[in-house]
Structures are given as structure tokens and as C-alpha cells.
């Protein structure tokens, strides 16, 4: 995910992050082996999912959301790239090849 974030920032895109596990304490984000510093990531974090949706034109899901969060994301009407489903699909296709 860090590679995608770095690429988007490098292309001049505005990136915002909502992480339900770190939204309450912005300083506890742990990112290793990245040129993005913890302080940089902290500035990208949004305090709530609603705040993220209001400031976005596209959503990228990198962790499986709760049913409530998925409902909010879907109801937003924004384009969604769900990396969790993509990864699951790739695993199931590999298993089918067997």
C-alpha cells in the first residue's frame, strides 16, 4: 500500500487515509522501510470515514471494512477500487489452477 501511496503522491494526486485502527491517535501509525515518514502519514490521516468521503473523488479500500463502513462507502456513490476483493479473487484463481 505504501508503494501505491508514494506513486500517487509522486504523480501529484492528493491522498487521504482513513484507518479505523489509528484514527483516534494519529501519532501511533507504524510504517517501516518507507520514505514516507510517520509525520507525513499523520498529515494524510482523516479523523473519520465521513471526513474521508467528503474530501474524496475516488476511494481505495486496502483493508476489509466493517459492514457499516462498507455501507457508507457504497452509499457515497464514489468510484471504489477494493484491493481486498482483488487480492481474494487472485488467491481463488490460483487455488483453482491448483
Secondary structure by P-SEA (a helix, b strand, c coil): caaaaaaaaaabbbbbbbbccccccccccccccccccaaaaaaaccccaaaaaaaccbbbbcccccaaaaaaaaacccccccaaaaaaaaaaaaaaac
